[in-house]
Amino acid sequence: MRIASVLFAAALVPVLSAQAPTLKPGQYELVSEFSMAGRPGGLPARKDLHCYTARELQDLAASVAKSNAKQNCNVLNSKTAGSTMTFTTECVNPDGSRLTSSGEVSFTSQDSYHVVVKMSSEANPALNGTTIKITAKRIGDCTK
């Protein structure tokens, strides 16, 4: 499950640095599906809830990058056309190994987005061919 958490965080960095459209603050449900090459059936879907505040939405990439200080992630390139963004990122782990991600983010509204990310790693060949699909939807206001 630790690998799933690391991959989830790495996948979100480029998503949250996108510029269009602006997401509304509120409680979001994120459903992530992980599939790994050579492993039929993949991992069980993971549901997470996250409260995006107006302040957090101003610089989401920085917020996510701080959430996993053990990795150093950088966006190598990104392109936004309308409500779709493509990207490539590279994360460097404490041991110096690198994890490369490429994918596409589709903002379906100010309340939702969908992401498909493909991973590769020279240090961990088991991650090659890993695909993460994330569907996020605003489900209401944040609860305290």
N, C-alpha and C positions, 0 to 999 in steps of 0.2 A: 504494500500500500504506500510505502515511502516513495517508490518510483512514481506512482500515480500522482502523488502530491507535488513532486518536483516537476513532472511534466505538465501538470495543470497550471502551476505558477508560470512556467516558461511559456506556455501557450497564451496566457493572458497578457503578457507584457505588450506585444504589438497590438492586440485588440484594444487595449485601453488607451493607447497613444493615438488612435485614429481621431480624425477631426470632424467627420460628418456621418450622420446627423448627430446632434448633441443628445445624449441620453437624459431622461428625466430622473431626478433623485427619487429614491424609494427602495423598497424591498424587492430584490430580484431572486428568482429561482434559476440556478444554473444546473443544467443536466449535462453531464459529460459522459461520453462513450469512448472507451479505449479499445483499440484493436491492435494486436501485435502480429507481425508476419510469423507464420509457422505455429501460431497458437489459435486453433479454431475456436470460435465462440467469443474470444476476447474476454475482457474483464467485465464484471457487472457494472451497469450504469451507476454513476455517482451523482447524487443530488446535494447541492450546496445552496444555502441561503446567504445573501450578502446585502447589507444595507448600504447603498451608495448615497452619501450625503452630497449636498450641493458643493461643498468645499472639496470633497474628494474627487468629484467629477471634473473639477477644474484642472487637475493634473493626475489622472488615473495611472499613467505609466510610472510616475515616481512612487505612488502609493504601493503598487504591486511590486516594484523593484525592491522596496524596503521590506516587504513581507517575507522575502527569502534572501537574507543578507549573505548566506553561504554561497550563492551563485552570483556571478557578475554577468548580466545579460545586456546585450547591445543590439539595436536594430541595425542590420547591415544595409537594408534598402526597404523602401515601402512606396507604394503608389496608390493613390486614392482617385477613383473615378466614380462620381456620383455617390451612391450608397454602398460601394464595394471597395475594399482595400485589399491589396496583396502585399506580402511582406516576406522577408527572410531575417531571422535573428540568429545570434550565436551566444550561447551561455558558456562561461568558463567555470568549472567546478574547482573547489579548493585543491584538488590533486592535479590541476592543470588540464584535465580532459575537457573536450569541447562537445557541446550538444548543439546541432544546427536544426532549426525549425523553418519550415516554409509553409505558407498557407494563405487562406482567403477569408476575409470577414465580410459578411453581408448584413448591413443594418436594415432590418425589415420595417422598423418604425423607431420613434423616440422611446419606445417601451421594450424593444427586443432586438436581438441580433443572433446570428448563427455563424459559427466558426468551424473551419476544417483545417487541421494542422498536421503536417507530416514531419516526422523526426528522423534524424540520422546521427550516429555517433561512432567515431573511429575507435574510441576506447571501450565502448560497450556495444558490440555488434547486435546484441539481442534487441536493442532499441531501433535498429534500422528497420524501416517499414512500419514503424508505429504510427498509427493515425489516431488523432483525438478529434472528436466532434463535440462541440459545445453549443447548446441552445439556451439562450438566456431570455427571460421574460419578466417584466415588472409585474409583481403580484399585489402591489398596494403600497401604502405608506409604511415607513419603518416603525417598528414597535420598540419601545424602550423597556 
